[in-house]
Amino acid sequence: MATQTPPPFEIGSFALSPRFPALRFADAAAFRQYLQQEQGRLDARYAYELSLASAEPEIRQSGTCAPCLRPALFTSATAGGTPLNGGRLVPNWRETLVCDCRDQLSNRQRALLHFVQATGILPWARLLLAGPPAAVDTRLASLAASMAVMRPFGSLQAAEGFHMAISHDYLQHVPLLDAALASLRAQLLDGARFIFTVPFHHDMEESELLDLAPFGGHVPAESAEHAHKFGWDLLDMLRRAGFRDAAAYLYWSEELGYLGPMNFIFRAVK
């Protein structure tokens, strides 16, 4: 059977940004096929990232900030990173690689902003931010005509619909997720997009509920006693909530400061 190459991110008709460096996956089967074809390339990429490990407190790398379209210096703190021999540490690339631009966004925040820009948000759009505040919110708000917040998740019942909803690493803390996703979809106009990040386990077909009781009160209030450990059925949850299209986008770029072995952004379309 002939193999299929995963489609690249499709740039929006009204996008004002560089193309987002990602591949689109609609399910686990497509991703497994990609791994079979490209495992050598991914292993080499991972080995390169390991070679950047350092015993110093910070790693600094030159590149380009895609949302700002300017040369940038990315800084990664090594504290809390993965230890290697010789006292070297590999940073958590997803949450580091902070740019020296005005907003000082991390890899994940900057990639999400770039993704939204490349998707093609229009200046008259109404934007919904779901979940707690994040450093990138100010930049996201500047792209739209108006912005509303849904905190806690699922709490907003707006009179007017939204053209786009965005959430940063928060769905895992929403206990009744099917109902929350359906409620969010109800706030969106036809054709609107829900773009979000979550900690994602690409090697898991099915998501799990984790018991948070051992963490005591050090979890978000919405989490109650459990949190989701997401696998590929997250896309099925989105479709079950009524979204007509749902996909995971695997992204990587050294030049843009998007390092990390398996970085994903998700998009669902009503």
N, C-alpha and C positions, 0 to 999 in steps of 0.2 A: 504494500500500500504506500502510495506516495506521501511523503511528509509535507506538512504545511508550515510555513513560516508565520509566527505570530505577527499580526498587523501592527505597525507603528502607531503611536499616538497621532490622531487626526487633528490637525490644527483648525481652529474655528474660523469661520468666514470673516469675522470682524476682529480677529485677534491682533493685538499690537505687542507682540513679543516674539522671541526666538521660539522655534519648535521645541516642544517638551520632549526630552530624550527618554522615551518609554515605549514598552511593548504592551499590547492589550491582551488580556486573558479573560475569557468568559466562563471558564470552569477549570476544575482540577485536571481533567484529561488533557486539555490543551497545554497546560503548564508542564505536565509530566512529559509530554512529547517534546516540548522545548528543551527540557533538561537533558533528555536523551541526545538531542542534536548538539547542544551547546555546553555540556558539562565541562569540557576542556577549557573553553573560553572563560567560564565562570570560575573554575579553579585557578586559572592564571590571574584573573582579576583579584581573587581573594588572597592569593600569595603576594601580589603586589601591595595590597592594603596592609598585610602583615609586615612587609618590609619597611613600612613607614612608622612602625612602632618606635617609641622613644622612652628613655628614662627621665627626660626633662618634664617639667610641669605642663608645658604646652607644645603643640606642634603648629607651625604656621606655614601656610601654603598660598601661593599666588594663583589667581584665577579670574573668573568673570562672574559678577552678580547678574543673573539673567533678568530679574525683575527691574533692576536699576539700569541695566545696560551700561555697566562701568567696570573697569578693572577693580578687583577687590583682593583683600587679604583675608583668608579664612583661618580662624584660630580654633584649635581643638584642645580642650583640657584633657589630660591623660588620667586624672584622678578618677577612680572607679572603673577604669578600662580593663580589658582582658590582659592578664599578666603573661609575659613570655619569658624565656630564659634571659639572664643578664639584667633583670630588673626593668626591662622594657615593658611598656603598656600600649595596647591598641585602644584608642579612644572609642567611645560609643559614637560612631560616625553619624548615625541618624540624629542624635541630639546635640552634636557639636558642630564643627565647621561653621562657626559664627562669623558672618561677614562684618567688615568694618564700615559698612554703610550707616546711614542715619539710624535705621531701625534695629540694626544688629540682630538679624534673624539667624536661627539655626538652619542646618541642612533641611530638616523636615518642614519647618515653617516657610522657608524660602521656596522650597519645591512646591508646596501647596499654593503659595501665591503665584508662582510661575504657571502652574497648572491652570489656575483660574484665569489668568491673563490669556493663556494660549487657547483655552476653551472658547473665549470670545464673549466676555461679559460686556454688555452695552451700558453706556453712561446713564440711561434712563431706567435701569434695572432696579428692582426692589430685592434686597438681600436679607436673608435670615441667617443669623449665627446661632447655632444650637450647642449648648454646653457652656462651660465656664470661659472667662476671658483669656485671651492669648496675646502675645506681643505683636502678632501679625494682623490683629483685628483693625488697627488704624489704617493700614495700607489697604486692606480689603474694603473697608468702608469708603475709601477715596475712589474706588472704582465704580460705585453705584450711586444712584440718585437718593436712595434712602436705605436705612438699615434698621432691623429690629432684632431683638435677642430673645431666645427661648431658654430661660433658666429658671427652674430646672427643665430638663428635656421633656417635651411634650406638654408644657404648661400654657403655651400661647394659643389663643383662638383669635386669629386676626380677621378683620373685616375684608381685607384685600389679600389676594394671593401674592406669592413671591416667585421671582424668576430663577432664583438660585438659593440653595441652603448649604451651609458649610459647618463642619464640626471637626475639632482637633482632638484626636486621641481621647474620646469620651464615651463612645457607644459601649465599650466594654463595662462601663459602670452603670448602665441602665438595665435594671433587673427584668422588667416586662418588655423585652425588646420588640417583639412582634407588634404589640399594641402601640408602642412609641413610634416605630417606623411608619405604621399606618396613619398615626396622628400627624406626623411630620409631612407625609405625602399629601394629606388633605389640605395642608397650608400652601401647597405649591400649585402653580398654574400648569396647564397642559404644556409639555415640552420642557418644563423646568428641570434643572439638574441639582442633584444632591451630591456634593463632593466632600470627602472626609478621609481622615487617617485614623487608624487603630493599630495597636500592636497585633501583628498578624503572624500566624504559624503556617507557613507555606507547605509544611510536611504533614499537615492534618487535614483529612477529608471533612471531618465533623468537628464542630465547636464543642467546648466543654464549659460547664459551670464550675468555677473554683470557689471553695469555701474560704471566706475572708475572716472568719471568726478569730483565727490566731493573730490577726493584725489589730484587733481591738478597735479603737476609734480612729485609727489613722487611714481611713478610707473615705471617699466622698459620700455624702449623705444619701445620694440616690442608690448607692451600691447595696445598702442594707447588709446582707450577709454573704452575698455572692458577687462574682464578676465573670464575664465571659472570656474564655480563651478561644479566640476566633480561628477557625479553619475555613476551607473553601465553601462550606455551606452558608457562609455569610452572604454570598451572592444569591443563594436560594431564598434566604430570609428577605432580602430586598425585593425579589420578584414576588414572593408570597404577600408582601405588603402592598403590592399593586404597581410597582415600578416596572415599566415595559422593557427596560434594558438595564443591565448591571454588569460591571466589569472591574477587574483589578488591573492596575497599570504598574508594571515593574520598571523602575527608573534607575539610571546610573550615569554619572558624568564626572570625570575628574576636573575638567575645566570649569564646570559650574558649581563645584563643591558638593556634589551629590554622591559621595562615597557610601559604602555599606553593602554587605553581601546580598540582602534581599529587602530592598526598600519598595513599599507599595503605597499607592494612592488609589482610592476607590471612587467610582462615579456611577450614579444611578440616574436614569431619566424617566420622568413621569410620562 
